[in-house]
Amino acid sequence: MENRNSFTSSLGFVLAAAGSAVGLGNIWRFPYLAAKDGGGLFLVVYIVLALTFGFTLLITEIAIGRKTKQSPLTAYGSLSKKWAGLGIIACLVPAIILPYYCVIGGWVLKYFYVYITGAGAASAADTYFTEFISSPLEPIVFMVIFLGITAFVIYRGVNQGIEKLSKILMPLLLVFIIFIAVFSLTLTYTDESGVTRTGLQGLGVFLIPNFDGLTLERFLAVLVDAMGQLFFSLSVAMGIMVAYGSYVHDDENLKTSINQIEVFDTAVAFLAGVMIIPAVFTFAGVEGMESSGPGLLFVTMPKVFETMGTWGFIIGVLFFALIFFAALTSSISIMEAVTSSFIDRFGWSRNLAASVVLGITTVLALLTCFGYNYLYFELPLPNGTIGQILDVMDYLSNNLLMPLVAIATCLLIGWFLGPDTVIGEVEKGGATMGRKRLYLVMIKFIAPVLLAVLLFKSLGLI
C-alpha cells in the first residue's frame, strides 16, 4: 500500500476544496433558484444556511477525513466498526455521480470547442442542443476527452495533480467570472415591443427580496431549495471532503481553512448569479430566467450570446472556458473520492485504483450517453420530474443517497460518538473552534431535522 499523500500547503487544500465545490451545480443551479425563489430572499436564506447548516456538514466531513487519514469507504468504519456500512454508501455517491458528470462535462467541452472555433452562432438554434446529445457518436467523443483529462490529473496524484491544477485553474476561474459579471451589468437591450431592459435591472431582480405572495409554504420551499443547493455548493455528503480532509496535515488550522472555503464558494455562487441573471434578464426578460440545468447553459446562454453581436463570441469563449474549469475541478474531486477509497480499502497502487475507476466510469458514462438515443425512456420520478438514465442517476445520488449519508453522519457524530470527536480534531494543536455552540445544536438537533425534510420532499412525501 503506497504512502498517503498530503496537500503541501493550506492554500492548496483550500483551492482544491473550493474547486470541488465550485462546479456545475453552483453555476447552473444557483442563479435559477435565486431567480425562482424571490431573488434576495433566496440569497439571505442561503447565506444563513451556509454559515450554519453547511458549516456543520463541511467541518464534520473534513475533520473525519483528517482524524482517520482515510477515504470515505473506510473512514466511517475506522471511527466505529458498527458504522462501516455508511462508508459504502458514502463511496457509492461519487461513484454514481462521476459517469453522468463526465457526460455533462463533455457537453461543456463541445460548446467550448464550438465557440473557440468561431461557430458559436450555430449553437443558438432551438434544436442544436437536443440534436447534439441525441447523436450516437459526438457526445461520446467529448465525454471520453473530458474523462481522460480528469483521469490524467488523478494519475498524477494529490500534489502534482489535484493541488497543482487547482492553483492554476481556480484563480483563472475567478478572473473570468468577475470579468463576465461586470460585463453583464453594462448590458442594455431594446426588444421588438420597444421595452428596454438593462443589466442593472437584472441585478435588482437578483438582489432585491421579492415577498409578493410569500406564505409559510413558499418560505419552506425556498428553505428546501437552499438546503439542496448547499449539497452542490459545498460538495458535502459525496465523500469528497472526507477524502480531501484525509490529505490535510495535522498542524493545519481547520477553522481558518473552512472559513476560507465558505467565503470562496459563496462568493463564486453569488458572482455566478451576477454573471448570468442580468444577462438573461436583459435579452430574454423574466421568462428567460425560468430555465435551469442544461437548459440554462446550453440553450438560453447561447441565445443571449448571439444577441450580443461581436461581444457574444468573446464572452461565449470565456463563459464556456469558465464552465469547463468548474466542471473539471469538480470531476477531479469526485473521481479522487472513489480512487482513494479503493487505495485505502484494497491496498492498491494509485495507478491500479484509478484504472479500475476509469474502466467502470467509462462503461456507465457510455450507458448515460445512450440514454438520449438507443436507450431512451421516460420514467416518472418521486419528486415529480420525468427522467432518462442521467436523471435517474442524479435522483439516486443527489436526492436519496446524499441526504441519507448526511443524516447518518449527523447521528454518528451527534449522538453515537459525540460532537467532541469533531471538536477535538478541529482544536488539535491548540486551535480554537469558532461557532462551537452553534455546531453542537446543529449536529445533534437542527441539521438532522432539516435533512429529513429534504429527504421526505425528494421522496414526494411532502
C-alpha distance (Angstrom), angle and dihedral (degrees) to the residues before:
residue distance angle dihedral
M1 . . .
E2 3.80 . .
N3 3.78 122.7 .
R4 3.79 115.0 -91.3
N5 3.77 112.4 -108.5
S6 3.80 124.1 -137.1
F7 3.78 135.6 -153.4
T8 3.80 107.9 -95.3
S9 3.81 94.1 -138.8
S10 3.77 143.9 13.9
L11 3.81 88.8 -112.7
G12 3.79 90.6 55.4
F13 3.80 91.1 53.0
V14 3.80 94.1 45.6
L15 3.82 93.4 48.7
A16 3.81 92.7 45.5
A17 3.82 92.2 48.4
A18 3.80 91.5 44.4
G19 3.81 89.3 47.5
S20 3.78 89.2 55.4
A21 3.79 91.5 48.2
V22 3.81 95.4 45.8
G23 3.78 98.0 70.7
L24 3.77 140.6 126.6
G25 3.80 92.3 -67.0
N26 3.78 90.4 57.9
I27 3.78 94.3 49.7
W28 3.79 105.0 36.6
R29 3.81 100.0 31.0
F30 3.79 104.9 38.2
P31 3.86 97.4 59.6
Y32 3.81 92.1 45.6
L33 3.81 93.3 50.5
A34 3.79 91.6 45.6
A35 3.81 90.8 52.5
K36 3.81 92.4 44.8
D37 3.80 97.5 44.4
G38 3.78 102.7 52.3
G39 3.81 102.7 -77.9
G40 3.79 107.6 -115.3
L41 3.81 90.5 26.9
F42 3.80 90.4 63.2
L43 3.81 90.9 44.0
V44 3.80 93.1 54.5
V45 3.81 93.0 46.5
Y46 3.80 91.2 45.8
I47 3.81 94.8 50.1
V48 3.82 92.5 47.2
L49 3.81 90.4 50.0
A50 3.82 92.1 45.4
L51 3.81 90.7 55.6
T52 3.81 93.5 46.6
F53 3.80 116.6 18.4
G54 3.82 95.9 26.3
F55 3.80 93.0 43.9
T56 3.81 90.1 53.0
L57 3.79 95.3 52.8
L58 3.81 94.1 40.6
I59 3.81 97.6 50.3
T60 3.81 91.3 43.1
E61 3.80 94.9 55.0
I62 3.81 95.3 43.2
A63 3.81 90.8 48.0
I64 3.83 91.3 49.5
G65 3.79 89.6 51.9
R66 3.81 95.0 48.7
K67 3.80 94.1 42.6
T68 3.82 95.0 51.4
K69 3.84 98.0 30.3
Q70 3.80 83.7 -142.2
S71 3.79 137.4 119.4
P72 3.83 121.4 -113.8
L73 3.82 95.4 -90.1
T74 3.81 92.9 61.3
A75 3.81 105.0 17.8
Y76 3.80 97.2 82.3
G77 3.82 92.1 47.6
S78 3.80 88.1 50.0
L79 3.80 89.2 57.7
S80 3.81 93.1 45.2
K81 3.80 128.9 -7.0
K82 3.81 89.2 -145.2
W83 3.81 89.1 64.1
A84 3.82 97.7 47.4
G85 3.82 89.8 111.3
L86 3.80 89.4 65.2
G87 3.79 88.2 63.4
I88 3.80 90.9 57.4
I89 3.81 91.7 53.7
A90 3.82 91.5 43.9
C91 3.82 89.4 53.9
L92 3.80 92.7 44.1
V93 3.83 91.3 60.1
P94 3.85 96.9 65.0
A95 3.82 90.1 37.7
I96 3.82 89.0 60.2
I97 3.81 95.4 40.3
L98 3.82 97.7 48.8
P99 3.85 98.9 67.8
Y100 3.79 97.0 50.7
Y101 3.81 92.2 37.7
C102 3.81 88.7 58.1
V103 3.80 89.8 49.1
I104 3.81 89.6 55.3
G105 3.81 88.8 43.0
G106 3.79 86.5 56.9
W107 3.81 89.6 53.8
V108 3.81 89.4 53.0
L109 3.81 90.8 49.1
K110 3.81 90.0 50.9
Y111 3.81 92.5 53.6
F112 3.80 91.8 45.1
Y113 3.82 88.5 52.6
V114 3.81 91.2 47.8
Y115 3.81 92.9 52.0
I116 3.79 97.5 41.7
T117 3.83 90.2 52.0
G118 3.81 90.8 52.7
A119 3.82 96.7 -110.3
G120 3.81 96.1 109.3
A121 3.80 94.1 117.4
A122 3.81 90.1 69.5
S123 3.82 91.1 59.4
A124 3.83 90.6 64.5
A125 3.83 90.9 70.6
D126 3.81 114.0 112.8
T127 3.82 95.2 -121.1
Y128 3.82 98.9 37.6
F129 3.82 98.4 97.0
T130 3.81 95.2 43.0
E131 3.80 92.4 47.6
F132 3.81 90.5 49.4
I133 3.83 98.8 50.1
S134 3.82 92.1 42.5
S135 3.81 94.4 50.9
P136 3.82 112.4 106.6
L137 3.82 100.8 -130.0
E138 3.81 116.3 18.0
P139 3.85 98.4 67.3
I140 3.81 88.9 50.1
V141 3.82 92.4 53.3
F142 3.81 93.3 52.1
M143 3.82 92.1 42.2
V144 3.82 90.8 53.5
I145 3.82 91.3 49.9
F146 3.82 92.4 48.8
L147 3.81 93.0 46.0
G148 3.81 89.8 46.4
I149 3.82 92.1 55.0
T150 3.81 90.0 47.6
A151 3.81 92.4 49.8
F152 3.82 92.3 46.9
V153 3.81 90.7 59.1
I154 3.83 91.1 47.3
Y155 3.82 91.2 50.8
R156 3.82 87.8 53.8
G157 3.81 90.2 60.2
V158 3.79 136.4 -135.7
N159 3.83 100.1 -52.4
Q160 3.80 104.0 32.0
G161 3.79 94.2 32.9
I162 3.81 119.1 27.7
E163 3.80 99.9 23.6
K164 3.80 96.2 40.0
L165 3.82 94.2 49.4
S166 3.82 93.0 44.4
K167 3.81 90.6 55.9
I168 3.81 88.7 56.2
L169 3.79 103.4 37.8
M170 3.80 101.5 40.5
P171 3.84 96.4 58.8
L172 3.84 89.1 45.2
L173 3.79 90.7 49.8
L174 3.79 91.1 50.6
V175 3.82 92.8 49.6
F176 3.82 92.3 48.7
I177 3.80 94.6 47.5
I178 3.83 93.1 48.2
F179 3.82 91.3 48.9
I180 3.81 93.9 49.5
A181 3.82 91.8 43.3
V182 3.82 91.9 53.7
F183 3.81 90.7 45.3
S184 3.83 91.1 51.6
L185 3.79 90.4 58.1
T186 3.82 91.4 57.6
L187 3.81 95.3 55.8
T188 3.82 124.1 116.8
Y189 3.81 127.2 179.5
T190 3.80 135.9 174.0
D191 3.80 114.2 -156.4
E192 3.82 128.6 -148.3
S193 3.80 92.2 -87.3
G194 3.82 90.8 56.6
V195 3.81 95.9 -107.3
T196 3.81 112.9 142.4
R197 3.79 119.5 -150.5
T198 3.80 128.2 -177.1
G199 3.77 137.5 -159.6
L200 3.80 90.7 -116.6
Q201 3.81 89.8 57.2
G202 3.80 87.6 51.8
L203 3.80 89.3 51.3
G204 3.79 87.7 55.3
V205 3.81 89.9 54.2
F206 3.80 87.6 53.3
L207 3.81 99.6 44.5
I208 3.80 108.1 30.3
P209 3.81 112.6 83.1
N210 3.79 113.2 -119.9
F211 3.80 110.3 -149.2
D212 3.81 95.6 171.7
G213 3.78 108.9 137.2
L214 3.79 92.2 -3.9
T215 3.79 110.6 170.3
L216 3.78 132.6 166.5
E217 3.80 88.9 -101.2
R218 3.82 92.5 52.7
F219 3.81 91.9 46.0
L220 3.81 90.0 52.8
A221 3.82 88.7 50.7
V222 3.83 89.6 53.4
L223 3.81 89.6 47.9
V224 3.82 92.5 51.8
D225 3.82 91.6 46.4
A226 3.80 91.1 51.4
M227 3.82 91.5 48.0
G228 3.77 91.7 50.1
Q229 3.81 90.1 49.0
L230 3.80 91.0 54.0
F231 3.81 90.5 64.1
F232 3.81 88.7 58.8
S233 3.79 94.8 38.2
L234 3.80 98.0 50.9
S235 3.84 100.7 28.5
V236 3.80 91.2 -127.7
A237 3.83 125.6 155.9
M238 3.83 89.4 25.9
G239 3.80 97.5 94.5
I240 3.81 89.1 -115.4
M241 3.79 98.8 109.3
V242 3.80 91.3 46.0
A243 3.82 88.8 54.7
Y244 3.81 93.8 45.0
G245 3.81 91.2 44.4
S246 3.81 89.1 56.4
Y247 3.82 88.7 62.2
V248 3.83 94.2 54.9
H249 3.81 118.4 104.7
D250 3.79 117.1 -116.9
D251 3.80 91.6 -121.0
E252 3.82 94.0 57.3
N253 3.81 116.0 108.6
L254 3.80 102.6 -118.3
K255 3.79 93.8 -170.7
T256 3.81 92.7 58.3
S257 3.80 93.6 44.0
I258 3.80 93.3 49.3
N259 3.80 91.8 48.0
Q260 3.81 88.5 53.3
I261 3.81 92.1 48.9
E262 3.82 90.4 50.7
V263 3.80 92.7 49.8
F264 3.81 94.3 45.1
D265 3.78 93.9 47.2
T266 3.81 95.9 45.2
A267 3.81 90.8 46.7
V268 3.80 92.4 52.4
A269 3.82 92.2 46.3
F270 3.81 89.0 50.8
L271 3.81 92.4 46.8
A272 3.81 89.6 48.9
G273 3.78 87.0 59.0
V274 3.82 91.6 47.8
M275 3.79 89.4 47.8
I276 3.81 97.8 49.4
I277 3.82 111.1 25.5
P278 3.84 99.0 55.3
A279 3.84 91.2 46.2
V280 3.80 94.5 47.9
F281 3.81 92.4 43.0
T282 3.83 92.2 50.2
F283 3.80 95.6 53.1
A284 3.81 103.4 24.7
G285 3.81 106.2 24.6
V286 3.78 125.7 -139.6
E287 3.82 90.5 -44.0
G288 3.80 91.0 61.9
M289 3.80 91.0 60.3
E290 3.80 92.3 63.3
S291 3.81 92.2 84.1
S292 3.79 118.3 97.9
G293 3.78 135.8 178.2
P294 3.80 116.6 2.3
G295 3.80 91.3 -4.9
L296 3.80 91.3 62.8
L297 3.81 96.9 47.4
F298 3.77 102.4 34.2
V299 3.80 104.2 30.3
T300 3.81 111.2 22.1
M301 3.83 100.0 37.7
P302 3.85 96.0 49.9
K303 3.82 88.1 52.8
V304 3.81 89.2 51.3
F305 3.82 91.5 49.4
E306 3.80 90.6 48.8
T307 3.81 90.0 54.9
M308 3.82 91.2 52.3
G309 3.80 93.1 67.0
T310 3.83 115.9 -155.0
W311 3.79 92.9 -0.3
G312 3.80 88.4 55.4
F313 3.80 91.5 71.2
I314 3.83 93.4 51.4
I315 3.79 95.5 43.7
G316 3.81 90.8 43.4
V317 3.82 91.6 55.7
L318 3.82 92.2 47.3
F319 3.81 92.3 43.7
F320 3.79 96.2 53.3
A321 3.83 91.1 40.9
L322 3.82 86.5 55.5
I323 3.82 92.1 47.5
F324 3.81 90.0 47.7
F325 3.82 92.0 52.3
A326 3.81 90.7 48.2
A327 3.81 93.0 47.9
L328 3.81 92.7 46.5
T329 3.81 97.3 50.6
S330 3.81 89.3 49.0
S331 3.82 95.9 46.6
I332 3.81 89.0 49.9
S333 3.80 91.3 55.0
I334 3.81 91.8 46.6
M335 3.82 92.4 51.2
E336 3.81 91.1 45.5
A337 3.82 91.2 55.6
V338 3.82 90.6 58.3
T339 3.82 96.3 37.7
S340 3.80 93.7 50.6
S341 3.81 89.1 47.8
F342 3.81 91.3 57.4
I343 3.82 90.9 45.7
D344 3.81 92.1 52.9
R345 3.80 97.2 40.0
F346 3.81 100.8 43.4
G347 3.81 102.5 22.5
W348 3.79 91.5 -121.2
S349 3.78 125.0 158.6
R350 3.81 116.4 -104.2
N351 3.81 91.1 -109.6
L352 3.80 93.3 53.2
A353 3.81 94.3 44.4
A354 3.81 92.4 47.2
S355 3.82 90.9 47.6
V356 3.80 92.3 52.9
V357 3.81 91.4 47.9
L358 3.81 89.9 46.9
G359 3.81 91.8 52.2
I360 3.81 94.9 48.3
T361 3.80 92.4 44.1
T362 3.81 92.9 49.7
V363 3.81 92.3 54.7
L364 3.82 93.4 47.3
A365 3.81 92.1 44.1
L366 3.82 90.3 52.7
L367 3.81 89.6 52.6
T368 3.81 88.5 49.8
C369 3.81 91.0 53.2
F370 3.82 90.2 48.6
G371 3.81 87.6 54.1
Y372 3.81 88.0 80.7
N373 3.81 95.8 51.4
Y374 3.82 126.2 4.6
L375 3.83 95.9 23.4
Y376 3.80 98.6 33.3
F377 3.82 117.4 150.3
E378 3.78 138.3 148.8
L379 3.79 115.8 -127.9
P380 3.82 123.1 -178.4
L381 3.81 109.5 -130.6
P382 3.84 126.6 -152.5
N383 3.81 92.2 -111.2
G384 3.80 90.4 63.2
T385 3.82 99.1 -101.2
I386 3.79 129.8 117.8
G387 3.79 113.9 -126.2
Q388 3.78 146.7 -168.4
I389 3.82 125.4 -160.1
L390 3.82 93.0 -68.9
D391 3.80 92.3 48.9
V392 3.81 92.2 48.0
M393 3.82 91.2 52.0
D394 3.80 89.8 46.9
Y395 3.81 91.5 49.4
L396 3.81 93.4 49.0
S397 3.80 94.2 48.4
N398 3.80 103.5 35.1
N399 3.79 103.8 28.4
L400 3.80 101.5 36.1
L401 3.81 115.6 16.5
M402 3.81 99.1 37.6
P403 3.84 94.9 54.5
L404 3.83 88.6 45.2
V405 3.82 91.8 51.8
A406 3.80 91.3 47.4
I407 3.83 93.5 47.8
A408 3.81 92.0 47.9
T409 3.82 91.2 47.6
C410 3.81 90.2 52.9
L411 3.81 90.8 50.1
L412 3.82 92.4 46.4
I413 3.80 94.9 50.6
G414 3.80 99.6 28.5
W415 3.79 99.6 46.1
F416 3.81 114.3 5.5
L417 3.83 104.4 43.3
G418 3.80 98.1 12.8
P419 3.82 131.5 -119.9
D420 3.82 90.6 -89.8
T421 3.82 86.3 76.7
V422 3.79 89.0 71.4
I423 3.80 98.5 28.5
G424 3.80 91.4 53.9
E425 3.80 90.9 50.9
V426 3.80 92.9 49.6
E427 3.81 92.1 47.6
K428 3.80 93.7 47.5
G429 3.80 112.6 134.9
G430 3.80 94.8 21.9
A431 3.82 97.8 -61.0
T432 3.80 119.0 143.7
M433 3.78 124.6 -130.5
G434 3.79 114.4 -132.0
R435 3.79 120.0 -146.9
K436 3.83 89.3 24.0
R437 3.81 95.8 151.4
L438 3.78 90.2 45.8
Y439 3.80 89.3 51.2
L440 3.81 92.6 52.4
V441 3.80 92.7 52.7
M442 3.81 94.3 42.3
I443 3.81 98.6 47.4
K444 3.81 94.3 46.8
F445 3.78 104.5 36.0
I446 3.80 122.6 -0.5
A447 3.83 102.2 41.5
P448 3.84 95.3 51.0
V449 3.82 90.8 49.7
L450 3.81 93.3 48.0
L451 3.81 90.7 47.0
A452 3.80 91.4 49.6
V453 3.82 89.4 53.5
L454 3.81 89.4 50.4
L455 3.81 91.7 49.7
F456 3.82 93.5 47.5
K457 3.80 89.9 51.0
S458 3.80 90.7 50.8
L459 3.79 89.2 52.2
G460 3.79 90.4 51.0
L461 3.79 92.1 -116.7
I462 3.82 95.1 124.5
